[in-house]
Amino acid sequence: MRNSNIIIGMKKRLLPAAFAALLSFALAAPMFAQDSSFPPSFASEWKQKEIKELQEGKIVIRNIRKAKHTTLNDGVNIYADKVLKIARDINANYLAEIIYKMPKDSNKSVIGQAVKIFEDINLYKDIIYTDEKKESSKNLFPLVEQRFRNDKPGYIQIGSHLKMDMLSDYDSELEIEWGKDGFFFHQQNVTPLMWKSIKAVKAGNMIAGICCFEWNNEYYVYALGGIRAPRIPFVIAEIERQFIGRIEDFTVFYIKKFEIKQ
């Protein structure tokens, strides 16, 4: 009887202690997440290889297909929220996510660099798309024309007429915003893209969104490139291959334009 009373007494003392330990662990979890070098939810669905590449200063490009698979939470940055929204608004079903990071202390001019680089529409003429499967390289945009430009403090709007390799020429609008919270670039087609006599992409259904923001004393470049287009079973793999290849060449081209110090 005495032994059973001792056991009951031990249980009464241990249960509150165990509960306190679990509670302290639960409260500590958000702190550990906050102390992470990544913004909230980054790397939650990544492969270890992708995490390693990002930490090594490489560009990570992920074929996520739909906006619901983005790995950045809302509310991290106002410009990042804009990038997430434009992909959701068109309900993109071909979608690539691009992430890159750099130290802030050694790259304090990166926002100014971004504005200077992205406002120069003529740079599109220099982007080369390489099709590794076909072992060929060509200009991604063989036709580039600026139709109009509006400048305001912290904001630039540019209208352009472009032609992308293999597709018809089309009109697009480009927006650039910047301020103390970072940088934002958005491009969207305003006329359809045709493939031969077929409407491949409807007006407004092709987007590119890029932002740059600070997190834990590092600058992150986060981008989404996507289209809303038919997913035809027999050609999905080829469309995705070429689409991801173009997004990769476009992104790498622009990131290499920055003077980045690691």
BAFI-3210 file (N, C-alpha, C; in Angstrom, 3 decimals, decimal comma, padded with zeros to 6 digits):
// residues 262
n [1|2|3|4|5|6|7|8|9|10|11|12|13|14|15|16|17|18|19|20|21|22|23|24|25|26|27|28|29|30|31|32|33|34|35|36|37|38|39|40|41|42|43|44|45|46|47|48|49|50|51|52|53|54|55|56|57|58|59|60|61|62|63|64|65|66|67|68|69|70|71|72|73|74|75|76|77|78|79|80|81|82|83|84|85|86|87|88|89|90|91|92|93|94|95|96|97|98|99|100|101|102|103|104|105|106|107|108|109|110|111|112|113|114|115|116|117|118|119|120|121|122|123|124|125|126|127|128|129|130|131|132|133|134|135|136|137|138|139|140|141|142|143|144|145|146|147|148|149|150|151|152|153|154|155|156|157|158|159|160|161|162|163|164|165|166|167|168|169|170|171|172|173|174|175|176|177|178|179|180|181|182|183|184|185|186|187|188|189|190|191|192|193|194|195|196|197|198|199|200|201|202|203|204|205|206|207|208|209|210|211|212|213|214|215|216|217|218|219|220|221|222|223|224|225|226|227|228|229|230|231|232|233|234|235|236|237|238|239|240|241|242|243|244|245|246|247|248|249|250|251|252|253|254|255|256|257|258|259|260|261|262]
n.u [000,828|001,933|003,913|002,351|001,206|003,451|004,111|001,819|002,129|004,498|003,650|001,864|003,601|005,232|003,584|002,716|005,272|006,037|004,083|004,742|007,241|006,559|004,993|006,844|008,499|006,759|006,294|008,816|009,269|008,218|010,079|012,499|011,936|011,698|014,268|015,548|017,547|016,068|013,194|009,757|008,395|010,004|011,885|010,401|009,316|011,416|014,108|017,059|019,262|018,511|018,341|021,002|022,225|021,134|022,237|024,854|025,015|023,882|021,505|018,244|015,906|012,638|010,245|007,075|004,514|001,799|000,245|-000,470|001,552|003,680|006,495|006,730|005,547|002,595|002,748|005,417|006,776|005,849|006,219|006,859|004,402|002,938|004,077|003,313|000,543|000,036|000,522|-001,420|-003,710|-003,980|-004,317|-002,209|-000,985|001,295|004,172|007,026|009,295|011,667|014,583|017,005|019,774|021,695|024,340|023,423|025,024|027,282|026,129|024,653|023,700|021,893|019,111|018,942|020,486|018,788|016,572|017,790|018,634|016,280|014,644|015,614|014,553|015,726|017,614|016,415|016,941|019,366|019,135|019,733|018,387|018,955|018,521|019,058|018,438|018,028|020,391|020,863|021,088|019,563|018,225|016,071|014,110|013,541|012,430|012,082|010,457|009,938|006,962|005,694|006,354|005,989|006,944|007,105|007,672|009,359|008,161|007,706|006,270|006,072|005,275|005,419|006,365|006,764|008,434|008,527|010,672|009,531|006,873|004,101|004,324|003,619|001,899|002,971|002,859|004,842|005,803|007,544|008,381|009,658|011,141|011,599|011,070|011,940|012,079|010,177|009,134|007,075|005,700|003,338|001,424|-000,612|-001,912|-002,898|-000,778|000,249|000,622|001,540|-001,507|-002,891|-004,236|-002,105|-001,590|-003,774|-004,713|-003,265|-002,566|000,067|002,737|005,423|007,006|009,065|010,842|012,735|013,912|014,659|015,818|016,707|019,230|020,037|019,690|016,981|016,129|013,181|011,160|008,474|007,503|005,097|002,376|-001,030|-002,372|-003,534|-003,187|-002,030|-002,101|-000,130|001,913|002,691|005,066|007,081|006,383|006,694|009,426|010,614|009,539|010,472|013,177|013,374|012,576|014,645|016,934|016,244|016,137|018,718|020,234|019,511|020,222|022,959|023,593|023,777|026,038|027,315|028,401|029,650]
n.v [-001,202|001,216|001,487|001,845|004,310|005,918|005,689|006,869|009,462|010,175|010,194|012,328|014,417|014,228|014,540|017,354|018,413|017,227|018,282|020,994|020,929|020,149|022,339|024,442|023,651|023,856|026,595|027,454|026,627|028,446|030,495|029,339|028,975|031,624|032,492|031,291|031,282|031,556|033,156|032,930|029,724|029,141|026,614|024,568|022,618|021,919|020,207|018,775|019,346|021,704|023,533|023,563|024,594|027,193|028,286|028,298|030,372|030,061|030,137|029,099|027,226|026,223|023,997|024,435|024,402|025,207|028,020|027,471|025,974|027,568|028,541|030,590|032,478|034,570|038,032|038,400|040,398|043,456|043,708|041,135|039,954|041,056|039,769|037,110|037,426|038,113|035,742|034,103|035,438|034,970|032,316|030,497|027,656|026,641|027,097|028,610|028,881|031,050|031,561|033,479|034,542|037,052|038,622|041,470|043,563|043,829|044,480|046,897|048,593|047,276|047,595|050,014|049,217|047,265|048,767|050,295|048,286|046,830|048,757|049,167|048,328|047,538|045,646|043,224|042,387|041,144|038,744|035,333|032,260|028,924|025,812|022,877|020,257|020,286|021,305|024,025|027,618|030,805|034,156|035,057|036,992|038,063|040,373|043,583|046,348|049,555|051,090|053,052|055,115|055,814|057,783|058,066|059,161|056,562|054,709|053,138|052,750|050,806|050,339|047,774|046,153|042,927|039,978|036,590|033,769|031,254|031,952|034,237|037,852|040,232|042,491|043,998|045,007|046,632|046,979|048,782|049,070|050,648|051,160|051,867|049,335|047,553|046,120|045,779|044,092|043,689|042,026|041,645|040,097|041,870|041,376|038,472|035,507|033,780|030,538|029,529|029,185|028,935|029,999|030,333|031,504|033,415|036,936|038,638|036,354|035,591|035,967|037,653|038,030|039,733|040,269|042,046|041,854|042,516|040,224|039,082|040,400|039,850|040,038|038,938|037,597|037,009|035,290|034,696|033,035|032,578|030,986|030,790|028,234|025,724|022,395|020,042|016,602|015,045|016,796|018,194|017,740|018,590|021,280|022,276|021,805|023,530|025,945|026,227|026,304|028,750|030,559|030,132|030,992|033,677|034,650|034,091|035,640|038,280|038,345|038,074|040,555|042,176|043,695|041,775|040,994|038,398]
n.w [000,000|000,818|-001,162|-003,469|-002,903|-003,016|-005,747|-006,906|-005,931|-007,188|-009,855|-009,764|-009,391|-011,634|-013,900|-014,061|-014,495|-016,898|-018,565|-018,403|-019,640|-022,271|-022,957|-022,863|-024,969|-027,122|-027,145|-027,717|-030,327|-032,414|-032,020|-032,805|-035,503|-036,258|-035,893|-037,951|-040,944|-043,183|-044,716|-043,448|-043,983|-046,152|-047,758|-046,689|-048,290|-049,792|-051,474|-050,019|-051,581|-052,902|-050,790|-049,980|-052,286|-052,367|-050,031|-050,805|-052,526|-055,022|-057,759|-057,225|-058,887|-059,205|-060,428|-059,894|-060,805|-059,905|-058,212|-055,590|-054,601|-053,948|-051,931|-050,092|-047,423|-047,101|-046,194|-045,525|-046,898|-048,486|-051,251|-051,986|-051,464|-053,554|-055,759|-055,259|-055,472|-058,192|-059,553|-058,482|-059,288|-062,044|-061,943|-062,520|-064,303|-065,289|-063,771|-062,400|-059,693|-058,376|-056,490|-054,783|-052,837|-051,046|-049,163|-047,209|-046,174|-047,821|-050,188|-050,513|-052,453|-054,005|-054,535|-055,953|-058,131|-059,192|-060,124|-062,148|-063,906|-064,636|-065,771|-068,246|-071,124|-073,461|-072,835|-073,096|-075,648|-075,518|-074,229|-074,214|-075,185|-074,459|-075,765|-074,506|-075,157|-077,913|-078,583|-079,268|-079,537|-079,201|-079,668|-077,074|-077,213|-080,188|-081,195|-079,937|-078,738|-077,387|-076,444|-074,867|-071,947|-068,522|-065,847|-062,341|-058,928|-057,398|-059,055|-062,199|-065,380|-068,269|-071,637|-074,032|-077,127|-078,096|-079,295|-078,794|-079,025|-081,202|-080,861|-081,566|-082,124|-079,493|-077,206|-074,169|-070,694|-068,323|-064,965|-062,461|-059,105|-056,183|-052,942|-049,410|-048,494|-050,383|-053,694|-056,736|-059,630|-062,434|-065,136|-067,760|-070,313|-072,625|-074,921|-076,863|-077,193|-080,002|-081,379|-084,337|-085,846|-083,551|-080,440|-078,024|-075,505|-073,655|-073,516|-070,814|-069,434|-069,025|-066,903|-065,199|-062,213|-059,983|-057,004|-054,509|-051,263|-047,774|-045,312|-042,193|-042,316|-044,893|-048,436|-050,331|-053,449|-055,006|-057,235|-059,538|-062,413|-064,830|-066,688|-067,811|-069,412|-071,776|-070,586|-072,283|-072,571|-074,085|-074,651|-072,430|-070,908|-072,674|-073,101|-070,491|-070,144|-072,040|-071,183|-068,497|-069,086|-070,471|-068,471|-066,664|-068,149|-068,563|-065,891|-064,860|-066,591|-065,794|-063,057|-063,255|-064,173|-061,999|-059,675|-057,503|-054,262|-052,392]
ca.u [000,000|002,858|004,563|001,408|001,068|004,662|003,968|000,802|002,732|005,467|002,894|001,303|004,675|005,804|002,659|002,884|006,606|006,018|003,256|005,530|008,294|005,925|004,560|008,024|008,965|005,817|006,521|010,146|009,288|008,168|011,305|013,505|011,577|011,987|015,712|016,074|018,079|015,091|011,880|008,784|007,979|011,022|012,547|009,535|009,086|012,590|015,071|018,291|020,141|018,084|018,741|022,464|022,557|020,797|023,228|026,134|024,949|023,417|020,104|017,400|014,730|011,767|009,039|006,026|003,301|000,638|000,536|-000,665|002,783|004,747|007,038|006,916|004,308|002,105|003,072|006,856|007,181|004,747|006,496|006,735|002,965|002,497|004,521|002,432|-000,811|-000,132|000,466|-002,729|-004,776|-004,201|-004,456|-001,183|-000,833|002,715|004,725|008,372|009,668|013,111|015,045|018,436|020,034|023,036|024,512|023,009|026,087|028,197|025,341|023,682|023,185|021,201|017,800|019,230|020,912|017,614|015,801|018,556|018,685|014,976|013,987|016,223|013,852|016,606|018,380|015,728|017,554|020,607|018,864|019,888|017,772|019,677|017,771|020,098|017,991|018,249|021,754|020,784|020,945|019,036|017,660|014,759|013,204|014,111|011,853|011,858|010,164|009,273|005,858|005,508|006,946|005,522|007,790|006,670|008,581|009,253|007,304|007,882|005,409|006,580|004,550|006,379|005,921|007,793|008,221|009,286|011,028|008,526|005,521|003,812|004,601|002,542|002,115|003,055|003,067|005,853|005,764|008,636|008,158|010,716|011,060|012,365|010,782|012,518|011,933|009,170|009,034|005,933|005,410|002,172|000,989|-001,929|-002,511|-002,622|000,379|-000,196|001,553|000,952|-002,859|-003,502|-004,032|-001,373|-001,769|-004,719|-004,274|-003,215|-002,307|001,498|003,275|006,729|007,059|010,341|010,988|013,948|013,597|015,628|015,412|017,847|020,453|020,359|018,726|016,429|015,449|012,148|010,463|007,558|007,219|004,066|001,329|-002,253|-002,514|-003,998|-002,216|-002,334|-001,372|001,004|002,971|002,946|006,472|007,896|006,072|007,334|010,877|010,984|009,139|011,424|014,441|013,302|012,567|015,994|017,847|015,815|016,513|020,179|020,720|019,345|021,007|024,363|023,778|024,053|027,372|027,022|029,551|029,263]
ca.v [000,000|002,354|001,622|002,406|005,740|006,574|005,747|007,877|010,751|010,469|010,534|013,666|015,396|014,130|015,025|018,791|018,675|016,839|019,270|022,231|020,711|020,187|023,709|025,254|023,257|024,408|028,033|027,690|026,293|029,621|031,261|028,703|029,280|033,031|032,662|030,643|032,202|031,651|033,723|031,897|028,618|028,767|025,316|023,576|021,531|021,841|019,121|019,195|019,905|023,076|024,328|023,685|025,492|028,554|028,720|028,457|031,530|029,677|030,411|027,911|027,302|025,092|023,857|024,151|024,225|025,991|029,021|026,922|025,297|028,512|028,237|031,808|032,888|035,935|038,904|038,541|041,675|043,951|043,435|039,686|039,689|041,414|038,696|035,961|037,744|038,101|034,344|033,574|036,109|034,324|030,879|029,891|026,195|026,408|028,099|028,374|029,693|031,309|032,152|033,765|035,436|037,645|039,419|042,862|044,504|044,046|044,738|047,912|049,325|046,318|048,115|050,963|048,439|046,594|049,750|050,645|047,129|046,407|049,799|049,176|047,321|047,083|044,484|042,016|041,964|040,409|037,477|034,156|031,017|027,735|024,559|021,851|019,037|020,475|021,845|025,266|028,857|031,905|035,246|034,760|038,014|038,602|041,691|044,351|047,760|050,291|051,867|054,241|055,039|056,790|057,799|058,756|058,812|055,186|053,887|053,267|051,890|050,740|049,522|047,242|045,209|041,899|038,676|035,530|032,660|030,239|032,472|035,481|039,071|040,580|043,683|043,735|046,154|046,355|047,894|048,721|049,851|050,486|052,027|051,399|047,917|046,686|046,339|044,923|044,130|042,890|042,119|040,829|040,315|042,505|040,782|037,025|034,938|032,750|029,545|029,316|029,761|028,550|030,936|029,583|032,175|034,519|038,221|038,700|035,048|035,303|036,931|037,505|038,892|039,630|041,224|041,959|042,355|042,167|039,314|038,663|041,032|039,355|040,362|037,802|037,812|035,985|035,508|033,701|033,190|031,587|031,182|030,003|027,706|024,335|021,331|018,966|015,447|014,524|017,794|018,900|017,629|019,413|022,683|022,605|021,821|024,760|027,081|026,337|026,717|030,179|031,260|030,027|031,860|035,051|035,005|034,073|036,804|039,495|038,281|038,305|041,972|042,820|043,597|041,124|040,558|037,381]
ca.w [000,000|000,893|-002,477|-004,436|-002,596|-003,530|-007,211|-007,218|-005,643|-008,259|-011,064|-009,608|-009,557|-012,968|-014,927|-014,284|-015,032|-018,311|-019,264|-018,489|-020,633|-023,593|-023,217|-023,164|-026,304|-028,098|-027,213|-028,282|-031,750|-033,268|-031,887|-033,652|-036,889|-036,490|-035,942|-039,149|-041,949|-044,260|-044,401|-043,062|-044,854|-047,130|-047,613|-046,060|-049,237|-050,655|-051,368|-049,359|-052,612|-053,164|-049,627|-050,039|-053,393|-051,971|-049,047|-051,510|-053,410|-056,352|-058,065|-057,116|-059,759|-058,877|-061,246|-058,905|-061,614|-059,483|-057,186|-054,246|-054,204|-053,621|-050,602|-049,314|-046,770|-047,211|-045,072|-045,309|-047,462|-049,326|-052,653|-052,146|-051,542|-054,903|-056,652|-055,015|-055,924|-059,652|-059,992|-058,078|-060,039|-063,347|-061,686|-063,378|-064,214|-065,583|-062,866|-061,857|-058,528|-058,409|-055,240|-054,713|-051,715|-050,979|-047,941|-047,363|-045,821|-048,944|-051,407|-050,114|-053,619|-054,871|-054,964|-057,026|-059,300|-059,756|-060,891|-063,349|-064,815|-065,149|-066,557|-069,580|-071,904|-074,538|-072,385|-073,572|-076,915|-075,254|-073,532|-075,074|-074,708|-074,903|-075,711|-074,380|-075,836|-079,344|-078,707|-080,046|-078,778|-080,011|-078,884|-076,502|-077,759|-081,429|-081,452|-078,707|-078,991|-076,310|-077,007|-074,033|-070,616|-067,541|-064,654|-061,133|-057,826|-056,928|-059,930|-063,653|-066,207|-069,638|-072,598|-075,003|-078,160|-078,061|-079,937|-078,158|-079,895|-081,521|-080,691|-082,290|-081,392|-078,563|-076,388|-072,731|-069,818|-067,305|-063,828|-061,501|-057,882|-055,199|-051,771|-048,258|-048,242|-051,404|-055,135|-057,361|-061,090|-062,904|-066,564|-068,127|-071,703|-072,758|-076,112|-076,861|-077,878|-080,923|-081,912|-085,658|-085,847|-082,278|-079,341|-076,998|-074,212|-073,755|-072,974|-069,359|-068,822|-068,876|-065,937|-064,554|-061,043|-059,284|-055,913|-053,695|-049,923|-046,728|-044,242|-041,368|-042,820|-046,232|-049,477|-051,073|-054,719|-055,143|-058,508|-060,095|-063,832|-065,109|-067,690|-067,749|-070,767|-071,754|-070,264|-073,232|-072,018|-074,841|-074,835|-071,169|-070,520|-073,571|-072,812|-069,218|-070,332|-072,727|-070,358|-067,387|-069,678|-070,765|-067,182|-066,110|-068,895|-068,282|-064,522|-064,740|-067,321|-065,009|-061,818|-063,617|-064,429|-060,728|-059,084|-056,224|-053,459|-051,425]
c.u [000,868|003,528|003,638|001,195|002,264|004,569|002,974|001,364|003,723|004,757|002,351|002,364|005,207|004,899|002,747|004,237|006,661|005,221|004,023|006,615|007,727|005,515|005,740|008,576|008,076|006,028|007,852|010,174|009,195|009,446|012,389|013,218|011,932|013,478|016,338|016,587|017,110|013,848|010,873|008,343|008,976|011,614|011,667|009,274|010,298|013,372|016,329|019,270|019,804|018,495|020,242|022,876|022,263|021,831|024,590|026,129|024,532|021,945|019,324|016,145|013,902|010,536|007,892|004,636|002,124|000,993|000,360|000,585|003,937|005,211|007,418|005,573|003,900|002,565|004,549|007,325|006,074|004,971|006,451|005,260|002,416|002,869|003,619|001,042|-000,953|-000,178|-000,883|-003,847|-005,034|-004,409|-003,490|-001,113|000,481|003,446|006,095|008,634|011,191|013,518|016,560|018,650|021,479|023,147|024,109|024,179|027,021|027,470|024,262|023,097|022,286|019,838|017,979|019,684|019,716|016,792|016,498|018,534|017,328|014,250|014,526|015,629|014,730|017,469|017,736|016,382|018,777|020,381|018,925|019,232|018,519|018,815|018,786|019,723|018,273|019,636|021,769|020,617|020,441|018,520|016,275|013,704|013,835|013,548|011,558|011,644|009,491|008,216|005,584|006,185|006,399|006,376|007,139|007,672|008,342|008,440|007,600|006,936|005,914|005,670|005,510|005,684|007,063|007,431|009,127|009,530|009,891|007,084|005,353|004,267|003,381|002,904|002,163|003,191|003,965|005,743|006,996|008,262|009,334|010,547|011,860|012,170|011,325|012,187|010,933|009,146|007,888|005,756|004,260|001,774|-000,404|-002,614|-002,141|-001,293|-000,123|000,953|000,952|-000,442|-003,598|-003,199|-003,411|-001,584|-002,703|-004,119|-004,331|-002,814|-000,832|002,109|004,721|006,742|008,353|010,376|012,321|013,617|014,634|015,014|016,664|019,188|020,960|019,298|018,289|015,828|014,451|011,349|009,538|007,353|006,194|003,113|000,115|-002,519|-002,996|-002,871|-002,594|-001,479|-000,102|002,160|003,308|004,429|007,358|007,648|006,771|008,852|011,312|010,652|010,133|012,784|014,475|013,320|013,964|016,952|017,532|016,331|018,019|020,778|020,660|020,163|022,484|024,642|024,096|025,533|027,193|028,315|029,075|030,079]
c.v [001,259|002,592|002,258|003,892|006,532|006,762|006,815|009,278|011,155|010,883|011,957|014,747|015,418|014,720|016,533|019,134|018,358|017,849|020,575|022,113|020,788|021,607|024,593|024,928|023,871|025,910|028,358|027,484|027,507|030,449|030,677|029,006|030,722|033,280|032,024|031,684|032,375|032,406|032,613|031,012|028,284|027,413|024,258|022,378|021,329|020,557|019,659|019,839|021,362|024,002|024,592|024,677|026,944|029,107|028,959|029,639|031,204|030,047|029,105|028,123|026,039|025,112|023,460|024,032|025,113|026,908|028,476|026,204|026,257|028,281|029,495|032,213|034,301|036,733|039,077|039,920|042,142|043,658|041,937|039,292|040,011|040,326|037,472|036,207|037,637|036,680|033,725|034,157|035,464|032,816|030,085|028,382|025,708|027,484|027,674|029,357|029,827|032,029|032,334|034,677|035,895|038,428|040,867|043,823|044,821|044,348|045,797|048,691|048,457|046,835|049,114|050,264|047,804|047,542|050,052|049,518|046,858|047,496|049,861|048,040|046,766|045,889|043,176|041,466|041,083|039,048|036,318|032,946|029,840|026,503|023,417|020,561|019,111|021,022|023,096|026,457|029,949|033,007|034,876|035,725|038,604|039,966|042,367|045,810|048,370|051,199|053,140|054,013|056,170|056,670|058,624|058,419|057,387|054,265|054,187|052,286|051,958|049,842|049,051|046,336|044,207|040,725|037,674|034,403|031,642|030,736|033,782|036,689|039,454|041,865|043,290|045,054|045,735|047,419|047,678|049,610|049,633|051,501|051,426|049,906|046,989|047,117|045,345|045,170|043,209|043,116|041,177|041,142|040,930|042,111|039,297|036,678|033,780|031,801|029,058|029,941|029,467|029,603|030,179|030,160|033,366|035,801|038,192|037,427|034,645|036,377|036,604|038,497|038,662|040,665|041,020|042,568|041,859|041,200|038,846|039,115|040,409|039,859|039,077|038,296|036,660|036,288|034,353|034,025|032,145|031,974|030,345|029,541|026,259|023,357|020,093|017,750|015,053|015,521|018,562|018,906|018,531|020,903|023,119|022,706|023,141|025,992|027,297|026,792|028,204|031,009|031,265|030,986|033,337|035,501|035,085|035,286|038,058|039,476|038,530|039,772|042,752|042,690|043,082|040,681|039,579|037,516]
c.w [000,000|-000,463|-003,503|-004,189|-003,117|-005,031|-007,624|-007,007|-006,714|-009,534|-010,992|-009,812|-010,989|-014,053|-015,131|-014,894|-016,516|-019,135|-019,461|-019,553|-022,045|-023,967|-023,595|-024,541|-027,384|-028,266|-027,866|-029,786|-032,658|-033,191|-032,778|-035,121|-037,227|-036,623|-037,180|-040,134|-043,119|-043,809|-044,120|-044,216|-045,947|-046,764|-046,974|-046,971|-050,154|-050,464|-050,690|-050,348|-052,875|-052,020|-049,668|-051,132|-053,040|-050,998|-049,696|-052,477|-054,823|-056,515|-057,996|-057,960|-059,567|-059,793|-060,322|-059,543|-061,207|-058,315|-055,767|-053,737|-053,949|-052,189|-049,830|-048,730|-047,157|-045,996|-044,780|-045,759|-048,410|-050,800|-052,950|-052,247|-052,924|-055,909|-056,493|-055,608|-057,436|-060,199|-059,649|-058,929|-061,390|-063,196|-062,571|-063,195|-064,836|-064,785|-062,346|-060,734|-058,519|-057,134|-055,288|-053,518|-051,705|-049,674|-048,171|-047,179|-046,987|-050,253|-051,150|-051,283|-054,499|-055,354|-056,106|-058,290|-059,991|-060,620|-062,207|-064,372|-065,445|-065,938|-067,987|-070,415|-073,025|-074,134|-072,836|-074,837|-076,707|-074,584|-074,527|-074,414|-075,315|-074,691|-075,701|-075,107|-077,327|-079,646|-079,587|-079,104|-079,713|-079,089|-078,368|-077,035|-079,026|-081,812|-080,120|-079,073|-077,770|-076,916|-076,191|-072,683|-069,740|-066,280|-063,547|-060,021|-057,320|-057,818|-061,401|-064,343|-067,639|-070,477|-073,674|-076,014|-078,325|-078,954|-079,253|-079,154|-079,992|-081,410|-081,453|-081,470|-080,554|-077,825|-074,915|-071,980|-068,666|-066,217|-062,958|-060,312|-056,948|-054,073|-050,633|-047,987|-049,329|-052,821|-055,695|-058,867|-061,505|-064,398|-066,897|-069,566|-071,730|-074,063|-076,137|-077,529|-078,737|-081,249|-083,222|-085,650|-084,543|-081,217|-078,176|-075,605|-074,416|-073,166|-071,447|-068,663|-068,787|-067,981|-065,569|-063,406|-060,288|-058,172|-055,215|-052,338|-048,919|-045,727|-043,499|-041,946|-044,119|-047,189|-050,167|-052,376|-054,864|-056,403|-058,838|-061,566|-064,217|-066,224|-067,316|-069,171|-070,682|-071,412|-071,097|-072,871|-072,760|-074,985|-073,560|-070,828|-071,373|-073,336|-071,526|-069,375|-070,975|-071,886|-069,216|-067,908|-069,962|-069,480|-066,579|-066,822|-068,651|-066,913|-064,354|-065,439|-066,451|-063,721|-062,102|-063,951|-063,141|-060,363|-057,665|-055,546|-052,401|-050,134]
res [m|r|n|s|n|i|i|i|g|m|k|k|r|l|l|p|a|a|f|a|a|l|l|s|f|a|l|a|a|p|m|f|a|q|d|s|s|f|p|p|s|f|a|s|e|w|k|q|k|e|i|k|e|l|q|e|g|k|i|v|i|r|n|i|r|k|a|k|h|t|t|l|n|d|g|v|n|i|y|a|d|k|v|l|k|i|a|r|d|i|n|a|n|y|l|a|e|i|i|y|k|m|p|k|d|s|n|k|s|v|i|g|q|a|v|k|i|f|e|d|i|n|l|y|k|d|i|i|y|t|d|e|k|k|e|s|s|k|n|l|f|p|l|v|e|q|r|f|r|n|d|k|p|g|y|i|q|i|g|s|h|l|k|m|d|m|l|s|d|y|d|s|e|l|e|i|e|w|g|k|d|g|f|f|f|h|q|q|n|v|t|p|l|m|w|k|s|i|k|a|v|k|a|g|n|m|i|a|g|i|c|c|f|e|w|n|n|e|y|y|v|y|a|l|g|g|i|r|a|p|r|i|p|f|v|i|a|e|i|e|r|q|f|i|g|r|i|e|d|f|t|v|f|y|i|k|k|f|e|i|k|q]
***
